[in-house]
Amino acid sequence: MKKQYDVIIAGAGVAGLYAALNLPGSLRVLMVCKRELTLSNSALAQGGVAAVVDTTHDNYKLHIADTLIAGGYKNNLAALEVLVKEGPGDVLHLLSLGVDFDEDSSGNIQMTLEGGHSRRRILHHKDNTGWEIVNKLIERVKALPNVDIHENAQLCSLQKAADGFWGFLFEKGEMAPVFAPYVILATGGIGRVYQYTTNSAIATGDGITFASDMGARIKNLSLVQFHPTVFATAPGGERFLISEAVRGEGAVLLNCDGERFMHRYDEREELAPRDVVSGAIMQEARRTGSDKFYLNISFKDTDYLKNRFPNIYARCLQEGVDITRDKIPIFPCQHYLMGGIDVDLHSKTTIDGLYACGECSHTGVHGLNRLASNSLLEALVFSRRAAADIARQAKPGYQPMSEPSPIRTEGIPIPSGLRTEIRDIMQSCHFVVPNPAAAREGLGRVERIRGMLSSGSFAVTPEYVEVKSLATVASIILREASGQEENRS
């Protein structure tokens, strides 16, 4: 690995990969990937990417209106207009990069419907859209001579210097400093702060913690989205999602008695936005005294289901559920983060030279609740904008004038069980229905853990970095949720 680059990109999901593709070939780029390239929340995205590409039956105003409704009208309208108006160009660009979106019998792009959308505007690749996009972008980025990709390499520290940033990278058992005038944080979500999540193992909020430690503005971190239809009996912390598109294609929600219930809570029934459906499930659980809920699409044609949802069909079958014959057990689960590192329309943070895009950023496009399939669109649009803004300023081949401050590589290991304790606190204190009193109680416990980790006694290792990130993220979330730091737009 070189010791200096023009741009460091932390994260290799859609946001990080698309940023790399849009940076000029004259810039030296380091892409840091904590695990293998294909492990990211982007790769797990099932449903698709929302965009107005069919202007005969759809338009920008409808997409904006749907997003505002889902977001409780607390969205950043300027950012939302950028998202919706520029997004279709980026989505169609994916076609030229080899992404295989499903087509109908006439060869036209096939679009599906998802909760909260008033039109069929979701482009998809069966139920593996994120995997398809990520893999095609990886092929393109690997072919770029100016991009060095380091897999299984963890950024353990990020320091702001007068002329840029020093990062410390842990790779193959060694810690090494690396410099760049510009950094793009594309580190994804915070799901691993919860006991149960749809997020991948790397989603520990590292980028948000680095930015917060440097003094960047963090906004609306308590706006956590809980997806209503997650397979309920899968073991372990990571649970697999039953895509919004399943309801878009006609699936119905059933309670413990096998009855539909959404009509009691919202006229849009199963196609209401995610927060509404998750809230309805919690209310119905209290009404019935049961947490047994199901999603049923078995009345659809068997061959259609196997072809349209091959991944979901196979995963459910592994759990003993045949979606062509059986009801799917589901329950809400942590899924997405609407808040994050606050950025402007060019993905610039409040720290000069530092950019953030994708789930770790807060553009404001989602408001209080993300509309289904707007996340991949946001990652595309605002990572391209970050790359363009850097391209306007960067001077290729810049040599650092500063030196990094040393970090602790010697010290005692952190106590065992801290991850589990933090996750238990978050699961009980900040789940679907807000509970400020529980959040205040949990905050005190998390702050004690965070204070201990910041005491200076522990060696900076990948394990330390992740646990400190979980404690930091949990602390910010619970502080907001308890009303001690109100930061909602």
C-alpha positions as CSV (number, residue, x, y, z in Angstrom):
1,M,0.0,0.0,0.0
2,K,1.2,3.5,-0.8
3,K,1.5,6.0,2.0
4,Q,-0.4,8.8,0.2
5,Y,-3.4,9.1,-2.1
6,D,-5.6,11.8,-3.5
7,V,-8.8,10.3,-2.1
8,I,-9.6,7.6,0.5
9,I,-12.9,5.9,0.2
10,A,-14.0,4.0,3.3
11,G,-16.6,1.4,2.3
12,A,-17.3,-0.7,-0.8
13,G,-21.1,-0.7,-1.1
14,V,-22.9,1.1,-3.9
15,A,-22.0,4.5,-2.6
16,G,-18.3,3.8,-2.4
17,L,-18.0,1.9,-5.7
18,Y,-20.0,4.5,-7.6
19,A,-17.9,7.3,-6.2
20,A,-14.8,5.6,-7.3
21,L,-16.2,5.1,-10.8
22,N,-17.0,8.9,-11.0
23,L,-13.7,10.2,-9.8
24,P,-11.2,11.3,-12.5
25,G,-8.7,8.8,-13.6
26,S,-5.9,11.2,-12.7
27,L,-6.6,10.9,-9.0
28,R,-5.0,8.2,-6.9
29,V,-7.8,6.4,-5.0
30,L,-7.6,4.0,-2.1
31,M,-10.8,2.0,-1.4
32,V,-10.8,0.4,2.0
33,C,-13.1,-2.6,2.5
34,K,-13.5,-4.0,6.0
35,R,-14.2,-7.6,4.8
36,E,-14.7,-9.0,1.3
37,L,-16.0,-6.7,-1.4
38,T,-19.3,-8.3,-1.7
39,L,-20.2,-8.0,2.0
40,S,-22.2,-4.8,2.4
41,N,-25.8,-3.7,3.1
42,S,-26.0,-2.7,-0.5
43,A,-25.4,-6.3,-1.6
44,L,-28.3,-7.4,0.7
45,A,-30.8,-5.0,-0.9
46,Q,-33.6,-7.1,-2.4
47,G,-36.5,-5.0,-3.7
48,G,-34.8,-2.7,-6.2
49,V,-34.1,1.0,-6.9
50,A,-36.9,3.6,-7.3
51,A,-36.7,6.0,-10.2
52,V,-39.0,7.7,-12.6
53,V,-37.9,6.2,-15.9
54,D,-41.4,5.7,-17.3
55,T,-42.6,9.3,-17.7
56,T,-45.8,8.2,-19.5
57,H,-47.3,6.7,-16.3
58,D,-45.2,8.5,-13.7
59,N,-43.5,11.8,-13.0
60,Y,-41.1,13.5,-10.6
61,K,-43.9,15.2,-8.6
62,L,-45.5,11.9,-7.7
63,H,-42.2,10.4,-6.6
64,I,-41.5,13.5,-4.5
65,A,-45.0,13.4,-3.0
66,D,-44.8,9.8,-2.1
67,T,-41.4,10.4,-0.4
68,L,-42.7,13.4,1.5
69,I,-45.7,11.4,2.8
70,A,-43.5,8.5,3.9
71,G,-41.1,10.9,5.6
72,G,-43.8,12.8,7.5
73,Y,-43.0,15.9,5.5
74,K,-39.8,16.4,7.4
75,N,-37.6,15.8,4.3
76,N,-35.1,18.2,3.0
77,L,-37.0,19.3,-0.1
78,A,-33.9,20.6,-2.0
79,A,-32.1,17.3,-1.5
80,L,-35.2,15.3,-2.4
81,E,-35.6,17.2,-5.7
82,V,-32.0,16.5,-6.6
83,L,-32.6,12.8,-5.7
84,V,-35.7,12.4,-7.8
85,K,-34.7,14.5,-10.8
86,E,-31.1,13.3,-11.2
87,G,-31.7,9.7,-10.0
88,P,-33.1,8.3,-13.2
89,G,-30.0,9.3,-15.1
90,D,-27.8,7.3,-12.7
91,V,-30.1,4.3,-12.7
92,L,-30.1,4.2,-16.5
93,H,-26.3,4.6,-16.4
94,L,-26.3,1.3,-14.5
95,L,-27.7,-0.4,-17.6
96,S,-24.6,0.8,-19.6
97,L,-22.4,-0.7,-16.8
98,G,-24.0,-4.1,-17.4
99,V,-26.6,-4.2,-14.6
100,D,-29.4,-6.6,-15.7
101,F,-32.7,-5.2,-14.6
102,D,-35.7,-7.6,-15.2
103,E,-37.7,-7.0,-18.5
104,D,-41.2,-7.8,-19.5
105,S,-42.2,-10.0,-22.5
106,S,-41.8,-6.9,-24.8
107,G,-38.3,-6.2,-23.7
108,N,-39.2,-3.1,-21.6
109,I,-37.8,-2.6,-18.1
110,Q,-40.2,-4.3,-15.7
111,M,-41.1,-2.3,-12.6
112,T,-42.8,-3.4,-9.4
113,L,-44.8,-1.6,-6.7
114,E,-43.8,-1.2,-3.1
115,G,-45.3,0.2,0.1
116,G,-45.8,3.9,0.0
117,H,-45.4,4.2,-3.8
118,S,-48.3,5.4,-5.9
119,R,-46.8,4.1,-9.2
120,R,-44.8,1.1,-10.3
121,R,-41.4,2.6,-10.4
122,I,-39.1,0.0,-8.8
123,L,-36.5,-1.4,-11.2
124,H,-35.3,-4.8,-10.0
125,H,-33.2,-7.9,-10.7
126,K,-35.6,-10.6,-9.3
127,D,-35.2,-10.2,-5.5
128,N,-31.4,-9.8,-5.6
129,T,-31.1,-6.2,-7.0
130,G,-28.4,-5.0,-4.6
131,W,-26.2,-8.1,-5.3
132,E,-26.6,-7.6,-9.1
133,I,-25.7,-3.9,-8.9
134,V,-22.7,-4.3,-6.5
135,N,-21.2,-7.1,-8.5
136,K,-21.4,-5.2,-11.8
137,L,-19.9,-2.1,-10.1
138,I,-17.1,-4.2,-8.5
139,E,-16.1,-5.5,-12.0
140,R,-15.8,-1.9,-13.3
141,V,-13.9,-0.5,-10.3
142,K,-11.4,-3.4,-10.4
143,A,-10.6,-2.4,-13.9
144,L,-9.6,1.1,-12.9
145,P,-5.8,1.6,-12.9
146,N,-6.0,4.5,-10.5
147,V,-7.9,2.7,-7.8
148,D,-6.2,0.5,-5.2
149,I,-8.7,-1.9,-3.5
150,H,-7.8,-3.3,-0.1
151,E,-10.1,-6.0,1.1
152,N,-10.1,-7.3,4.7
153,A,-8.5,-4.0,5.7
154,Q,-10.0,-1.9,8.5
155,L,-9.7,1.8,9.0
156,C,-9.0,2.1,12.8
157,S,-8.4,5.8,13.1
158,L,-9.1,9.0,11.0
159,Q,-7.3,12.2,12.0
160,K,-7.9,15.7,10.5
161,A,-4.6,17.4,9.6
162,A,-4.1,20.9,8.2
163,D,-3.7,19.6,4.6
164,G,-6.0,16.6,4.7
165,F,-6.5,13.4,6.7
166,W,-4.4,10.6,8.1
167,G,-5.9,7.2,8.5
168,F,-4.5,4.2,10.2
169,L,-5.2,1.0,8.4
170,F,-5.1,-2.5,10.0
171,E,-4.2,-5.1,7.4
172,K,-2.6,-8.5,7.6
173,G,-1.9,-8.0,11.3
174,E,-0.2,-4.6,10.9
175,M,-1.2,-1.0,11.4
176,A,0.0,1.5,8.9
177,P,-0.7,5.3,8.3
178,V,-2.0,6.6,5.0
179,F,-2.7,10.1,3.9
180,A,-5.2,11.8,1.5
181,P,-6.5,15.4,1.1
182,Y,-10.0,14.1,0.7
183,V,-12.0,11.3,2.4
184,I,-15.3,9.8,1.4
185,L,-17.0,7.9,4.2
186,A,-19.4,5.3,2.7
187,T,-19.4,3.0,5.7
188,G,-23.0,2.0,5.7
189,G,-25.4,1.6,8.5
190,I,-25.5,0.9,12.3
191,G,-27.6,-2.3,12.4
192,R,-25.1,-4.3,14.6
193,V,-25.9,-2.0,17.5
194,Y,-29.2,-4.0,17.7
195,Q,-29.7,-7.6,18.8
196,Y,-31.7,-8.3,15.6
197,T,-31.0,-6.7,12.3
198,T,-31.1,-7.2,8.6
199,N,-27.7,-5.6,8.3
200,S,-24.4,-7.3,7.4
201,A,-21.7,-7.9,10.0
202,I,-19.7,-4.8,9.1
203,A,-22.5,-2.4,9.9
204,T,-21.1,-1.0,13.2
205,G,-21.3,2.7,12.6
206,D,-17.5,3.3,12.3
207,G,-17.7,6.1,9.8
208,I,-20.3,8.0,11.9
209,T,-18.0,7.6,14.9
210,F,-14.9,8.8,13.1
211,A,-16.8,11.9,11.9
212,S,-18.3,12.6,15.3
213,D,-14.9,12.3,17.0
214,M,-13.5,14.9,14.5
215,G,-16.4,17.2,15.3
216,A,-18.6,16.8,12.3
217,R,-22.3,17.4,12.7
218,I,-24.3,14.3,13.3
219,K,-28.0,14.6,12.7
220,N,-31.2,12.6,13.4
221,L,-29.4,9.4,14.5
222,S,-32.5,8.4,16.5
223,L,-34.4,8.0,13.2
224,V,-34.0,4.2,12.9
225,Q,-36.2,2.3,10.5
226,F,-37.6,-1.0,11.6
227,H,-38.7,-3.1,8.6
228,P,-42.1,-4.8,9.2
229,T,-41.5,-8.0,7.4
230,V,-38.4,-9.8,8.5
231,F,-38.3,-13.6,8.9
232,A,-39.1,-14.1,12.5
233,T,-37.5,-17.3,13.5
234,A,-34.1,-17.2,11.9
235,P,-31.4,-17.8,14.5
236,G,-28.6,-15.3,15.4
237,G,-28.4,-11.6,15.1
238,E,-28.7,-11.2,11.4
239,R,-32.2,-11.9,10.1
240,F,-33.2,-12.0,6.4
241,L,-35.6,-9.6,4.9
242,I,-38.9,-10.5,3.2
243,S,-38.8,-7.7,0.6
244,E,-41.3,-4.9,0.3
245,A,-41.9,-6.2,-3.2
246,V,-43.6,-9.3,-1.9
247,R,-46.4,-7.1,-0.5
248,G,-46.2,-5.0,-3.7
249,E,-47.1,-8.2,-5.7
250,G,-50.1,-8.9,-3.5
251,A,-49.0,-10.6,-0.2
252,V,-51.2,-10.0,2.8
253,L,-50.3,-9.6,6.5
254,L,-52.1,-12.0,9.0
255,N,-52.2,-12.0,12.8
256,C,-52.0,-14.9,15.1
257,D,-55.6,-15.9,14.2
258,G,-54.9,-15.9,10.5
259,E,-56.8,-12.7,10.0
260,R,-55.9,-9.6,8.0
261,F,-55.6,-6.6,10.3
262,M,-54.0,-3.7,8.5
263,H,-57.4,-2.2,7.6
264,R,-57.8,-1.4,11.3
265,Y,-54.8,1.0,11.2
266,D,-54.4,2.5,7.7
267,E,-56.4,2.7,4.6
268,R,-53.4,1.8,2.5
269,E,-53.3,-1.5,4.3
270,E,-50.3,-3.7,3.4
271,L,-48.9,-1.0,1.1
272,A,-48.6,1.7,3.8
273,P,-45.0,3.0,4.5
274,R,-42.7,0.8,6.7
275,D,-43.1,2.8,9.9
276,V,-46.9,2.6,9.7
277,V,-46.9,-1.1,9.1
278,S,-44.4,-1.8,11.8
279,G,-46.4,0.3,14.2
280,A,-49.6,-1.4,13.3
281,I,-48.0,-4.8,14.0
282,M,-47.0,-3.6,17.5
283,Q,-50.5,-2.4,18.1
284,E,-52.0,-5.6,16.9
285,A,-49.6,-7.6,19.1
286,R,-50.9,-5.7,22.1
287,R,-54.5,-6.2,21.0
288,T,-54.1,-9.9,20.5
289,G,-51.5,-10.6,23.2
290,S,-49.4,-12.4,20.6
291,D,-46.2,-11.7,18.7
292,K,-47.1,-14.3,16.0
293,F,-47.5,-12.6,12.6
294,Y,-47.4,-13.9,9.0
295,L,-47.0,-12.8,5.4
296,N,-49.0,-14.8,2.9
297,I,-48.5,-14.9,-0.8
298,S,-49.1,-18.7,-1.3
299,F,-52.2,-18.0,-3.4
300,K,-50.1,-16.8,-6.3
301,D,-48.9,-19.1,-9.1
302,T,-46.1,-21.4,-7.9
303,D,-43.8,-20.9,-10.9
304,Y,-44.3,-17.1,-10.8
305,L,-43.2,-17.0,-7.1
306,K,-40.1,-19.1,-7.7
307,N,-39.1,-17.0,-10.6
308,R,-39.9,-13.6,-9.1
309,F,-38.5,-14.3,-5.6
310,P,-35.9,-17.0,-6.0
311,N,-33.7,-15.8,-3.1
312,I,-36.6,-15.4,-0.7
313,Y,-38.0,-18.8,-1.8
314,A,-34.7,-20.5,-1.2
315,R,-34.0,-18.8,2.1
316,C,-37.4,-19.5,3.5
317,L,-37.1,-23.2,2.3
318,Q,-33.9,-23.5,4.4
319,E,-36.1,-22.5,7.4
320,G,-38.7,-25.1,6.5
321,V,-41.2,-22.6,5.0
322,D,-42.4,-23.1,1.4
323,I,-43.7,-19.7,0.3
324,T,-45.8,-21.3,-2.4
325,R,-47.8,-23.2,0.2
326,D,-47.0,-21.8,3.7
327,K,-47.4,-18.5,5.5
328,I,-44.1,-16.7,6.3
329,P,-43.5,-15.9,10.0
330,I,-42.5,-12.2,10.2
331,F,-41.9,-9.5,12.8
332,P,-40.4,-6.0,12.7
333,C,-36.6,-5.7,12.9
334,Q,-33.9,-3.0,12.7
335,H,-33.2,-2.3,9.0
336,Y,-32.1,1.2,8.1
337,L,-30.8,4.6,9.4
338,M,-32.3,7.8,8.2
339,G,-29.9,10.1,10.1
340,G,-26.1,10.1,10.0
341,I,-23.3,12.5,9.2
342,D,-24.9,15.7,8.1
343,V,-24.0,16.7,4.5
344,D,-25.0,19.3,1.9
345,L,-26.2,18.8,-1.6
346,H,-22.6,17.8,-2.7
347,S,-22.2,15.3,0.2
348,K,-19.8,17.6,2.0
349,T,-19.7,17.3,5.8
350,T,-19.1,20.2,8.1
351,I,-15.3,19.3,8.0
352,D,-13.4,20.6,5.0
353,G,-12.4,17.7,2.7
354,L,-14.6,15.1,4.4
355,Y,-17.5,13.7,2.5
356,A,-20.2,11.1,3.4
357,C,-22.6,9.3,1.2
358,G,-24.9,6.3,1.4
359,E,-26.5,5.1,4.7
360,C,-23.9,6.7,7.0
361,S,-24.8,10.2,5.7
362,H,-27.8,12.4,6.4
363,T,-28.9,14.2,3.3
364,G,-32.4,14.7,4.7
365,V,-34.1,13.1,1.7
366,H,-35.8,10.4,3.8
367,G,-37.3,12.7,6.5
368,L,-38.7,10.7,9.4
369,N,-39.0,7.4,7.5
370,R,-37.4,6.1,4.3
371,L,-39.6,5.2,1.4
372,A,-38.9,1.8,0.0
373,S,-36.1,1.5,-2.6
374,N,-35.0,5.2,-2.3
375,S,-31.8,4.1,-0.5
376,L,-29.9,2.7,-3.5
377,L,-31.0,5.8,-5.4
378,E,-29.6,8.1,-2.7
379,A,-26.3,6.2,-2.7
380,L,-25.9,6.6,-6.5
381,V,-26.9,10.3,-6.8
382,F,-25.0,11.7,-3.8
383,S,-21.8,9.6,-4.3
384,R,-21.6,10.9,-7.9
385,R,-22.1,14.4,-6.5
386,A,-19.3,13.9,-4.0
387,A,-17.0,12.7,-6.7
388,A,-17.8,15.7,-8.9
389,D,-17.2,18.1,-6.1
390,I,-13.8,16.5,-5.3
391,A,-12.9,16.5,-9.0
392,R,-13.4,20.3,-9.1
393,Q,-10.9,20.9,-6.4
394,A,-8.4,18.1,-6.2
395,K,-4.7,18.5,-7.3
396,P,-3.4,15.1,-8.4
397,G,-0.3,13.9,-6.7
398,Y,-0.4,16.1,-3.7
399,Q,2.3,15.3,-1.1
400,P,1.4,15.7,2.6
401,M,3.1,18.4,4.6
402,S,1.8,17.0,7.9
403,E,2.6,14.0,10.1
404,P,0.1,11.7,11.8
405,S,-0.3,11.6,15.6
406,P,0.5,8.1,16.9
407,I,-2.3,5.8,18.1
408,R,-2.2,3.2,20.8
409,T,-1.2,-0.2,19.5
410,E,-0.3,-1.5,22.9
411,G,-2.7,-1.9,25.8
412,I,-5.1,-4.2,27.5
413,P,-7.9,-6.0,25.5
414,I,-11.4,-4.8,26.0
415,P,-13.7,-6.8,28.3
416,S,-15.8,-9.5,26.7
417,G,-19.6,-9.1,26.4
418,L,-19.8,-5.4,25.7
419,R,-21.3,-5.9,22.2
420,T,-24.1,-8.1,23.7
421,E,-24.7,-5.6,26.5
422,I,-25.0,-2.7,24.1
423,R,-27.3,-4.6,21.8
424,D,-29.6,-5.7,24.6
425,I,-29.9,-2.1,25.7
426,M,-30.8,-0.8,22.3
427,Q,-33.3,-3.6,21.6
428,S,-35.2,-2.9,24.8
429,C,-34.8,0.9,24.9
430,H,-35.3,2.1,21.3
431,F,-37.5,-0.2,19.2
432,V,-40.5,0.5,17.0
433,V,-42.5,2.6,19.5
434,P,-40.5,5.4,21.0
435,N,-40.0,5.2,24.8
436,P,-38.1,8.3,26.1
437,A,-38.1,6.9,29.7
438,A,-36.5,3.7,28.6
439,A,-34.0,5.6,26.4
440,R,-32.9,7.7,29.4
441,E,-32.3,4.6,31.4
442,G,-30.4,2.9,28.6
443,L,-28.3,6.1,27.9
444,G,-26.8,6.0,31.4
445,R,-25.7,2.4,30.9
446,V,-24.2,3.0,27.4
447,E,-22.4,6.2,28.5
448,R,-20.6,4.2,31.2
449,I,-19.4,1.7,28.6
450,R,-18.4,4.5,26.3
451,G,-16.5,6.3,29.1
452,M,-14.6,3.2,30.0
453,L,-13.6,2.6,26.3
454,S,-12.4,6.2,26.1
455,S,-10.2,5.9,29.2
456,G,-7.0,5.4,27.2
457,S,-6.1,2.0,28.6
458,F,-7.1,-0.1,25.6
459,A,-5.1,-1.0,22.5
460,V,-6.6,0.3,19.2
461,T,-7.5,-2.8,17.4
462,P,-10.3,-3.7,14.9
463,E,-12.3,-5.2,17.8
464,Y,-11.9,-2.0,19.9
465,V,-12.9,0.2,17.0
466,E,-16.1,-1.6,16.4
467,V,-17.2,-1.8,20.0
468,K,-16.3,1.9,20.6
469,S,-18.4,2.7,17.4
470,L,-21.4,0.7,18.7
471,A,-21.1,2.5,22.1
472,T,-20.8,5.9,20.4
473,V,-23.7,5.3,18.0
474,A,-25.9,3.9,20.8
475,S,-25.1,6.9,23.0
476,I,-26.1,9.5,20.3
477,I,-29.3,7.6,19.4
478,L,-30.4,7.3,23.0
479,R,-29.5,10.9,23.8
480,E,-31.7,12.1,21.0
481,A,-34.5,9.6,21.8
482,S,-34.6,10.6,25.5
483,G,-35.0,14.3,24.6
484,Q,-31.6,15.3,25.9
485,E,-30.5,16.3,22.4
486,E,-33.3,17.1,20.1
487,N,-31.9,17.3,16.5
488,R,-34.7,16.6,14.2
489,S,-35.2,18.6,11.0
